[in-house]
Amino acid sequence: MTAVPDDTTPRSRVRHYADILNPLFDMSRLMRTDRMFEFVCALVRTWGLQGPEWDAWHESQAMLDDLRNLADLELPKTIFQDPERTRVRLSLMSYCHLIEMDLPYELVANLLRIQQGKKYDVSPFRDLANVINPKTPGEFPKIIPPSPGKKIRRIIELAEQAKLADIGTALQSVHDSVIRNAVAHSDYTIADGELRLVKEPRKSKEQGCFSQVVSWAELNELFADTFAFYTALFSLYDRCVRSFGDFKNAFLPYDAHYKGVLQLVFDREDRLAGFRVYWPNGTLGESFRTQEGSAAANLRFDSDGSVNFFVGLYSSKPSRFSPLVDEGGQPVYAPVPGSDIRPHWPEDLKFYKLPSAGCGRRP
């Protein structure tokens, strides 16, 4: 029994879920720069300022790696009374960790929104949280985040709206709240080749009725499907953020009204990490996220959770070119950070490259 997604996860199941999830990363509907921008925001999880080692995604990856490596070790009976049960316990921990992670739900929800032509939402489930107002004056209200079940129901709605209902069905099929609750609250035992749920029964596919017993075979099937689903999702996600290489050192006309120019930003491993937008009055807006943290400048999050920009001062006598440029004046774009290379608004509205732009400061 495997403890986490790894090379032993059945390839046919990974392929099954990859085929279902692949439309989330389909860029054929994102040929306009503004749509690509929203897609980029979803992939890099655009946020505000965050210091090093505050991104739970990296800790989750490390946790899953640790559990997998522990499961792969030889477990001597002199230390572990029943190595097989130990591996099941590791699998249960991995399973619960996977279905509780925020990133997969937020990523899938936002990609479904974008496939419908909607904008990226920095907190797509915020309206599902419960707010408990304090009884004592001066205390802050208590915010209870939405459960995975609530998030999945929202994703099912978004998937149906996007005509990708299989995504919601697949995600729901690997989420077992009864097993999760039993493990999280220590209300289970492992004995005689089965998981026993002390308090709450669940609908058993194997038995066709509600039962407090989950056989090894049924539990292993749940693990295999869950690990295959998340293996497929994480693999597609990683492949996608590595697929923007053609846009390295490139500039794209982004905002036809203000004449903003978009540049994608990459980390040290050439994965998509964020963006910069240059405005013709010298203002620069940017956001990027790496393992060293995240940063944002001249960015704002509107009440609907979407990303917008502070574009700097407007001209008192705007030109026909842009409201940010004086009549009779010339647009002046900020240099690429760490260089003297300046982008420009192209006459031919296509992306272009400046060969030396890569010398700029990297996040």
N, C-alpha and C positions, 0 to 999 in steps of 0.2 A: 504494500500500500504506500503510495508516494505521499510525501509530506507537503510539497509545494509544486507549482508549475516547473517542470524541468524537461529534459530530453526523453524521459520515460512516459510523459503524457502522450496518449495515443494520437498519432499524427492525423488520422482520419477525423478525429473529433476536433482537433485544432483547425483543420481545413474546413470542417463543417461550419464552425463559428466564424472563421475568417471570411468565408463567403457571405455570411449574414451581415457582418460588421463592415465589410469593405466599402459599401456605398457611403458610409459616414465620411470617408476620406477622399471621396470623388471630387476632383477639382474641376470637372467639366462644366459645372454650374457657376464657377467662380472666376470667369474670364474678365470681369470688371475689377479694377483695382480696389474699389471700395468693398467688394465682396471678399476679395483676397485678404484685405486688411482684417475683416471680421474673423475670417478663418485663422489667420495668424494669431489674433488675440486669443482664440479658443485653444490653439495648440500650445502657446507659451504661458497660458493662464495669466493674462495681464492683470497686474495688481499694483499696489503702491510700493512703499519702501519696506523692505524686509531684510534683516541682517543675516549673516552666515548661519547655517544650521537651524533655520526656522521653518524650512520647507518640509512638511511631514511626508511628502512623496519620497524623498531620499531616505528617510528613516524607515519607511515601509519597505522599500526595496532591500535595505540592509537586514531588516527583520526577517523577511521571506528567505533571503539568502542564508541567514544563520539557521533557520529552521530546516531548510533543505540540506545544508551541510551536516547538521546534527543527525538528521535521518539517514544520511549516507554513511555515517560512521559505523564501525563494528561496535555493537553494544554488548560488552561482556556480561554474562549472567552473574558474575561476582559483584557487579555494581548494579545492574538492572535486573530485577527479579523476573520480568517478562518483557523481553525486548520488543516483541510484536505489539503488545499493548502500549509500550512507550512510543512506538512509531505512529500508532493510531492517535495517541494524545497530541503528538506533534502535528499530525494532519488536521486534527480538530482546531488547534490553535491557528494553523495556517488558513484554514477555511474561514474561521471567524474574522481573522485579520483582513482577508481579501474582501469579504462582503461588507465590512464596516468602513473601508477606505473611502474618503471623500472624492479623490481625484477621478476614479472611473465614472461615478455618477455625474459629476459636474462636466467632465469632458464629453460624455455621450449626450447629455442634455443640450449642451451648447452646440455640438456638431449637428444635432437634429434641428435645432433652431436655425442654424446657418443654412442647412440644406433646404429650408423653407423660405429663405430670403430674409430671415429675421437677423437682429443684431446679437453680438456676443453679450452675455449677461454675467457680470462679475460674481453674482451670487444667485444662480438660477432657482434656488429653493428657499430663498429668504422668507417668502410669504407663507411657507409651510411651517415655520417655527412657531412655537407657543411662547407668548410673553406673559409672565406672571408679575403683575405689579406688586411692589413691596407694601407691606402693611405699616412699616415704620418709615416716617418721613426722612428723606435724605439718603435712603438706600437706593441702590440701582435695581432696576427690574431684572428678574431672572429670565434668561432666554434659553429655552429648551430646544435644541436643534431638531430638525425633522428626522425621523427614523429612516433606515434604508427602505422599509416598506412604502412609506410616503413618497420617497424619491422615485422608487420604481413605478408607482402609479402615475406620477407626473411624466416619467419617461415613456410609459406606455401611451399616454395621451399624445405626446410629441411625436412618437414613432408612427402612430396612426395618422396624424395630421401630415406627416412627411411621406406617407404611403410606404413606410418601412416597418410595418407592424411586427415582422419577424424579430426585429431587434428587441422590442419590448418583451415579446414572448420568451426569447432566449434568456434575457436577463432575469426575468421572473422565475424561469425554470431552475436556475441554479441558486436561488435564494430560499433557504429554509429557515424561517424565523424561529421555529420550535427548537431545532437543533442548536441554533445560535444562542437562544435564551438559556437552554439547558447548560451549555458549556460556559457561558458568561456568568451564570449564577450558581455554578457548581451543583447543578441538579441532575446529575447523570452518573452512571457507573459503566464500566466496561467489563464484561464477563461472558465466558462461554461463547466467544465468537459473535457477540452482538453488543450494540450500544443500547443501554436501558435508560429511558427518560423517566426520572423519578416523579415529576409532577404533571407535565402536560403531554398528552398524546398527540400524534401527528397522523396525517393521512398517508398510509403506506402504499406505494405503487405495487410493491411486491405482494402484499397481502390483500389489497383491495378494500381496506377498512382502516379505521382509526386504531392506532396501536401505540403502546409505549416502548415497543421493541423495534430496533433497526438492525437488521442483519448486516453482517460484514459485507455481503455482496451488494446490498442496496446502498450502504454507506460508501463503499468503494466507487459505485457508479456515480453517486453525487459528487464525490471528490474529483473523479476523472472528468466529468462534464464541467465542473466549476473551474478546475485548473486549466482545462482546454479553452474555456471561454476567455479567461483573463490572459492566458498565454497569447491567444489570437489578438485580443485588444491591445495588449502592451507591445506586441510585435508590430502590428499595423501602425501604432502611434509612433514607435521609434523609427520605423521606416519612413514615415511621413515627415518627421522633423529633420530627417537627413536628406530629403528629396529636393530641397530648395537650392541646391548648389548652383544652378544656372543663374540665380539671382544674387550671387555673391559679387560685391563691388558694383551692383546695378542700382539704378534710380528709376522710379516709376512715377509718372504724373498721377497724383492722387486726388487732389481737390481742384476741379476746374474753375470754381468761383474764386477762391482765395489764391489759387496756384501753389498749393502745397505739393512737395515732392517727397515720396516715400522711399526709404532705404531699409532693407531687412538686415538684421544684425545676427551674427553667428557666434557660438562659443568656440572654445579652443579645439573642440573635436568636430567643428564645422556642422554642428546641429543648429537648427533655427532657435534663436534665443530671444528675439524681440524685434523692435523696429525703431526707426527715427523718422520724423516728419519735419522737413525744412520749409519754413515760410519765407516769403520774399521780403519781409522786413527784418530779417536776421534772427527771428525767433526759432528756437529748436525745441521740438517736443520729442520725448523718447521714453521707452519702457523696455526693460529686458530682465530676464530671469536666468540665473545660472546657479551652480551649486554654492557659489559664494554669496548668494542672496539675490534680491531683486531691487530695482530702482525705477523711478519714474520722475519725469520733469515736464512741467507745462501740460499736465494731463489732468482731466477731471472725470469723475464717474457720475453720470446723470442719475436722476431719481429712478429711472427704469433699469439701472444697472449697466447701461451702455457706456462705451468709452468716447470721450470727446476731448477737444484740445483748447488750451489757452493760446490764441494765435498772436498775442502781443498787441501793440498799439495800432489802431486804425488811423488811416490818413484823414486829415481834415478836408483835403481836396483830393479825393481818390481818383486814380487813373482808370482807364478802361481795362487795363491789364488786371488789376486787383484792388480791392478796397484797402489793402495794406501798403500800397505804393502810391506816393504823391504823383499828381498829374505832372507830366514832364520829367519825372524821375525814373530811375532804373531799379529793377529788383535787385536786392542784395541778399543772397542766401548765406547762412552761417557755414563755415568750413566744417568738413568732416572732423569730429573730435580727434585731436592728436595729429592733424595734418593741415596743409594749406589748400587742400582740394575743396572746391565749392561746387555744389550741383547747380543746375539751371533748369528752367522750364523749357522742354523741347518743343520746337515748332511742329515736328511730327510726333503726335501723341502716342509714342511707344516708349517702352523702357530702353534705357541706354546704359552703357558701362563707362566708367572712368578708370583706366587701368591702375592708377596709383591710389585709388580710394581705399584699397585694402590696407594701406599703411596707417590708417586711423586707429585710435585707441579701441581695443577690443574689450568687451565686458568680462 
